[in-house]
Amino acid sequence: MVNFEAKSLLNIALFFSLCAAQAEHRGLTEAEVAIAFALHSGAAAVVVGAASSAHFEDAVRGTAVSLTDAEVQWLRGSDDDSEGRNDNVATSAAS
C-alpha cells in the first residue's frame, strides 16, 4: 500500500487546480493540459485511464497541445508568488 504524505496530496491538488486554471484560459480541458504537461516534461509514456470515449478523446487532443516554457514552469508550481502565477496564465492565454 502506498503511503501518501499530506504535503504530497496538497501538491497534487495544487497541480490539478493549476491545470484547471490553465485549461480555462486556453479553452482546453484539464486532461488536455495535464497530458501536454506530462509529455512536455519528458515522460516516455502517459498512462490514461479513460472511463469514457470523451476521456480518451481529451487524452488524444492533449498530445497536440503545445505549452510554453513559462506555462510548464507555472504548472510545476515553482513560482511562489500567486500574482506571478496569475500573470503567467494571463500571458499564456493571450498567446
BELBELVEN-V724018 format. One record per pair of residues at least 4 apart in sequence whose C-alpha atoms are under 7 Angstrom apart, sorted by the first residue. I is the first residue (numbers start at 0). J is the second residue. D is the distance in Angstrom with one decimal. If there is no record, write none. Layout:
<<I	J	D> <I	J	D>>
This chain:
<<3	7	6.4> <3	8	6.8> <4	8	6.5> <5	9	6.2> <6	10	6.2> <7	11	6.2> <8	12	6.2> <9	13	6.0> <10	14	6.1> <11	15	6.3> <12	16	6.2> <13	17	6.1> <14	18	6.2> <14	74	6.3> <15	19	6.1> <16	20	6.3> <17	21	6.1> <17	74	5.9> <18	22	5.9> <18	29	5.5> <18	32	6.0> <18	33	6.3> <18	74	6.8> <19	23	6.2> <19	29	5.2> <20	24	6.3> <21	25	6.1> <21	88	6.1> <22	26	5.7> <22	27	4.6> <22	28	5.3> <22	29	5.4> <22	32	6.2> <23	27	6.4> <24	88	6.8> <24	92	5.2> <25	92	5.3> <27	31	6.3> <27	32	7.0> <28	32	6.6> <29	33	6.1> <30	34	6.0> <30	57	6.0> <30	58	6.3> <30	61	6.9> <31	35	6.1> <31	57	5.6> <31	58	5.9> <31	60	6.2> <31	61	3.8> <32	36	6.0> <32	61	6.3> <33	37	6.2> <34	38	6.2> <34	58	6.4> <34	61	5.2> <34	62	6.5> <35	39	6.0> <35	61	5.2> <35	62	5.8> <35	64	5.6> <35	65	6.7> <35	66	6.9> <36	40	6.0> <36	71	6.5> <37	41	6.8> <37	42	5.7> <38	42	5.2> <49	54	5.1> <49	55	5.3> <50	54	6.4> <51	55	6.5> <52	56	6.1> <53	57	6.2> <54	58	6.3> <55	59	6.3> <56	60	6.1> <57	61	6.1> <58	62	6.8> <60	64	6.9> <66	70	5.9> <66	71	6.4> <67	71	6.4> <68	72	6.1> <69	73	6.1> <69	87	6.8> <70	74	6.1> <70	87	6.8> <70	91	6.8> <71	75	6.2> <72	76	6.7> <72	77	6.4> <73	77	6.5> <73	78	6.3> <73	84	6.1> <73	87	6.9> <78	83	7.0> <78	84	6.6> <80	84	6.5> <81	85	6.3> <82	86	6.2> <83	87	6.2> <84	88	6.4> <85	89	6.2> <86	90	6.0> <87	91	6.1> <88	92	6.0> <89	93	6.4> <90	94	6.7>>
